[in-house]
Amino acid sequence: MKEIKTIVVNRSAYADNDEEAELLRAYLKDHGTFLVNLMSSPGAGKTTTLTALINLLKKDYRIGVMEADIDSDVDALSIAKNTGVKSIQIHTSGMCHLDAGMTKSGLDSINISDLDLVFLENVGNLVCPAEFDTGASMDMMILSIPEGDDKPLKYPLVFEKCDLVLINKIDAIDYFDFDMEKCKKTILMRNPNATIIEISAKTGKNINEVVNYFHNKLNSWRAN
Amino acid sequence: MKEIKTIVVNRSAYADNDEEAELLRAYLKDHGTFLVNLMSSPGAGKTTTLTALINLLKKDYRIGVMEADIDSDVDALSIAKNTGVKSIQIHTSGMCHLDAGMTKSGLDSINISDLDLVFLENVGNLVCPAEFDTGASMDMMILSIPEGDDKPLKYPLVFEKCDLVLINKIDAIDYFDFDMEKCKKTILMRNPNATIIEISAKTGKNINEVVNYFHNKLNSWRAN
C-alpha cells in the first residue's frame, strides 16, 4: 500500500474567502487542473463513489484525491489502495468545512503540476461546507436514499450550490420510503440547472453516466 | 393540526458558552425539567425515533420538543401531528449547531413550567453540534446502519460526548455491510460509559429498552 501524506490545515487568515476562492479558481485554470469539491452527509458514499468513478476516469486523466477529515486517515488509505491514484489526507484541525485557503494548502501539498483532475472530498456535513467557496472548478454532492427525500427541503444551500447531484444507494430503494420524483422536483425547484443522476456506487449502476458528465464538463472547461 | 410556533435564534452574545451551559443545567434542575440534546447525521432517523419514543413516554411525563433546523418547519409539524405533545421549531439563522444561549431562547419560548422532559432535536450534523455544550441534562445520538460502521472512527467527538448511542435502522442491516461488533467496540473505545441500544424506529424494535433507559435516567436525576 502507498504511504499516505497527511497535512493539517487551519482556517485561512484571509478575511475574504470569496476573493481568495476566485483567485484559486484562476490559478487552477492557469495550471489546467480541474478541481471538484464533493460534499455529502456522513455515510452517503463519497469514498465508494469516488473509487468507482476514478477507476473509470483514470485512463483519460491524471487524477489526484484530497480527503478532508477531522481526524482519521481511513479514506485516503482506501482511495490509494483501491484506485492507485495520488491521494493525500487533509486534517481540518476540528473544523467542519474547508475554505479556499485550506484547499490551496492541500493543492500545494499534493502538487498539481502533473494532475488534470483533482477531487476534494469535503468533511461529511450538509451544512457548513456549503457555506464556504473552496475555489473549486465545480461543486457536486451525493444524497443517499436512506437519508430521505426531504433533505433538499431541509438543507437547501448545498443543493442550490451543486452543479451535479448524485442520488446514491438506489439498489436499496425498495427498503426505504423514498419518493424519487418528489425529491428530484424539490432539488430542481432549488436549483433548476442541477444535473441529477441516480447511481449505486456499490453495484456500479449509472457510474458510466457520471463518467460522461465529467468528459463533457472537462471538455467545455478547457474550451473556455 | 396544531399551529407550530417558530422562533429564530442567533449565536449567543456570551463569550463563554461552557459557563452559560452550566447555568442552564442548574436552571433546569431547579425547574425539575430534564433536557435531552439529540444529535445525528441528516436522515439518521431523529424525528421518527422521537415520535416512537414520545408516544411510549407521554403517559408518564409531560413532554415538549424543540426542533432545530436551518430553514424548514417539517419536523415540528410532524412531531405535533404524530405525538400531540407541545413542540416548537427553532430556526438557527443558518448556524450549524445550537449553543447554550440559543437553547435557552428555545426553552423560554416553549415554556418549561409544565414540562418534565424536553427533547431538543439538534441540527443534523455529526461535527459542529458536538462542539457546543447546549446546557442539556444529557446528550444522546443516533447512528444509522446505512451510514457505516466506521463513523465512530471518523467523528469521534460526538460519540465521546453522548451518554446514549442508538444504532437505528437495524431492520435494514442485511442490506448494508455493517459490522455491529466492530462498531460497538469502536464506540466503547471512545466512550467506555456509553449505553448502546440497537433499534428500529420504523418497526418499533427495542424502543421499549430506550423507554426503560429514560425511566431510570430521570429517576436517578431526580434523586440527586
Interface residues (C-beta under 8 A of the other chain):
Chain A: S41 P42 G43 D69 I70 D71 S72 V74 G94 C96 V123 G124 N125 L126 V127 C128 E131 S144 I145 P146 E147 G148 D150 K151 L153 K154 Y155 P156 L157 K169 A172 Y175 F176
Chain B: S41 P42 G43 D69 I70 D71 S72 V74 G94 C96 V123 G124 N125 L126 V127 C128 E131 S144 I145 P146 E147 G148 D150 K151 L153 K154 Y155 P156 L157 K169 A172 Y175 F176
